[in-house]
Amino acid sequence: MDKQPDEVAGMFDGVARHYDRTNAIMSVGNSALWRAATVRAVDPKPGERVLDVAAGTGTSSAALARSGAEVVALDFSDGMIAEGRRRHPGLEFVQGDAEKLPFPDDSFDAVTISFGLRNVEHPKVALAEMYRVLKPGGRLVVCEFSKPPRPIFRAGYAAYMRFVMPVVATATSSNRAAYDYLRESIQQWPDQGTLSAWIRGVGFTRVAYRNLSAGVVALHRGHKPEDPAIRASTAKRRQRRQGT
């Protein structure tokens, strides 16, 4: 998709107030289960510093912070941040671009992004930025819509997206066009193997994924290598691919 950052940010500004409610309804309650699975995968510890990219209204950030970790919620939508600060005044919210994270190298023990990587203009650039701000040994968790591997589930999901989602979006959302974009972005997003390759390509090791809800959503994980030699070798390969 030809995603223009300003247009995408403006779209999210317009749906911020009812965003979580609409998502809960459209996911038939599964959004809470996906969030719980993501928190378990991140496994935040007291005293750790965790970055939640594309945090929206901070629902996932608040769940991560209950562990005692220091959580930074980042989003590029002013409307989402304003709503998040209203709901979670104790959380730290930062307005920022996933492709240019406003943090120094090696700043976080864990970085996570849920249902936001699809909305980034250049996802590989964003993944490289997440790698950069992670400490050596740090962990990445990406929760994103994906492709059900079994044909029967793919067909059922496609039918839901085509016939049910527009009706639910019309009834529950203040911006029907935003959910037309949501449907299109999900349909055009790559499968689990492709996203895993992108994550490896920016330098992450121990990359793996787990399907949730029969593969409607996939939970991807990776680690920034602790060994400086491995990190240096990965950086050289990445530079060669970029032609620098």
N, C-alpha and C positions, 0 to 999 in steps of 0.2 A: 504494500500500500504506500501511496505517496503521503506520508505523514508530515504535516507542517506543525512544528512545535507550538507556535502561538495559537493555532487553531485548536489543537488538542488540549492545551492548557485552558483555553477559554471554554471549551466544552465541559471540562471537569469543574471549572468554576461554577457553571450553571446547574450542575446536578449534586453539588456537595452536600446540601442539607439532607437530602433523602437518599443519598448514595448507598449507605449501608443497609437501609431497609429494603430498597429495591433489589440489591444483590441477594439478600437473604431469601426474598420471595422467588426471584428468578432461579436461584440455585436449589430451590426446594429444601432449604435448610442446610444444604451441604457446605455452605461457606464457613459455618462455625467449625465443622469437622476438618475442613482444609486448613483453617487457621490453627487449630489445635495440633494437627500433624506438623505444620511448619514450625511451631514453637518447640515441639519435641525434637525436630531435626536440628534446629539451631542450638538447642540445649544450653541456653544462657546460664551463666554462673554469677553469683554475687561478686560484684567488683569488676566484672568484665565490661568492656565498652562495645556496644552493638549498634550498627547502623542499619536502619530500616529505610530502604530506598523506595520511592513511590508509595510513601506511607499513607497517603490519603488523609482521612480524618483521624488516624492514629489508633484505630481499633486493634490492629496487630501489634503496634508498638507498645500499647498499654499491656497487652497480654505478655509480651516479652519482658517488660519492666517488672512484672510481679515476681520474677525470680530474684530481684535485687541487683540485676545488671543495670548499668548506665546506658540508656537507650536514646539515640538521636533519631528523630523522625524527619526525613527529608522528602519534600515533594516540590514539583515545579508549578503547582496550581495554587495561586493565592487564596482562592475560595476554599479549597480543601484545607489549607493550613489554618485559615481563620476559623473554620468549623472545628478543626481538631483542637485548637487552643481553647475554644469555648467548652468543648466536652472534656478535655484532659489538661487542665491548667498546670498540672505537675510535670508534664512531659516537655522535653526540649524539641521544638520544631524549627527547622531550617528550610528556607526557600532555596532551591538549587536545581541544577541540571544534572541528570544522571551521567551525561557524557563529559561533564566537567565538575566533578565532585569537589566542593570547596573545603577540602581537608588535606593535611599533609600525608606523605607516604607513611605506611606502617602505623596507622592511627587506631585500628579497630581489631578486636578479637574475632568478630563475626560480622558478616554483611548479609543481609537478606533482602529479597524483593519479591512481592506477591502480586501477580496479575498486573505488573507494570512494565515488564520488559517489552511486551508487544507494542506499547505506546511510545517507545523510544525510537527516534528517527534512525539511529545507527546502533543496534543492540550489541554488536561486537565491541564497539568503542566503549559502551557503558560497562560491559563485562571486564574490559581491560582496566577501566577506572576502579571498579570494585576490587580487582586484583591489587592494584597499586596501593589503595588505602588500607588493605588488610596487613596485619602483622605477619611475619613469617610463622607458619603453622596455623594461621587463621583459617576460618571456614566460611564457605559460601553456601547459601541455600536459596534456590530459585523455585518458587511455586508458580506454575503457569498453566493455562489451558493447553491441551495437547490433542493427540489423535488416538481414539480408542483402537487398540490393535485388532480386536475381533470384529468381523464384518457386521454381525447382528447388532452390536452396540454402536458401531459407526452409523449404521442406518437409522437406528432409533434416535441417536443424538442429532443427526442431520435433520430428521423430521421435527424434533423439538425446536431446533434453531429456526427452521423455516416457518413453522406453523404456530407454535406455542409462544415462543419468545416475543414476537411482535405484539401479540395480544396482551401479554403480561406487562411489557414495557409501556404500552399505551395506557394501561390501567393504573400503573404504579409510579411512573416516572414523570418528572416535570419537563423532560426533554427527550422525546421519542427518537429524534435524530441521533442522539448520543448512543442509544442502544442499537440503532442500525449500524453505527460504526463498530460497536462492540462485536456484533455478529460477524461483520465482514473481517474484522481483525483476527478473530478466532479462526475463521475458515481459512485465512491466508497464512496463518502462523505455521512454522514447520513442525515436524514430528519430533519425538523424543530423541532419536538418534542424531538428528541434525543439531538440536540445541546442545546435546552432550558434546558434539564435535566442536561447536563454537566455544564452549567452556574450556575444553582442553586446549584449544587453539590459542587462548590468551595466556596460558601458563599453568592452569590449575591441574593438579594431580588427584588421584583417587576419586575420579569423577564417576558418579553413578546416579541412577534415577529410580524412583519407585512410582508406579501408577496409583492414582487415587480415583475412586468412583469409576472403575473399569477403564481408566485411561482418559477420561474426560479432562482430568487434571494430572499433571506429573510433577513430582517433587525431585528436583535435581540438586546434587551436592558436589562440592569440590573443596580442595584444600590448597592453600598457598604453600609451596614446599619450604621446609625449614632449612634445608641444605643450600647455602649460598651458590654452590657450583651448579646445582640443578636450576636455580632461579636465573643465573647468568646464561646458561645454555638455552633456556627457554626464551630469554630476552633476545638473544642473537637470532634464533629461528624466527621469532616474530618480526624482527627488523628486516630479515631477508625477504620474508613474505610481503612486507610493506614496501620493499625496494629502497630502504634507507641504509 
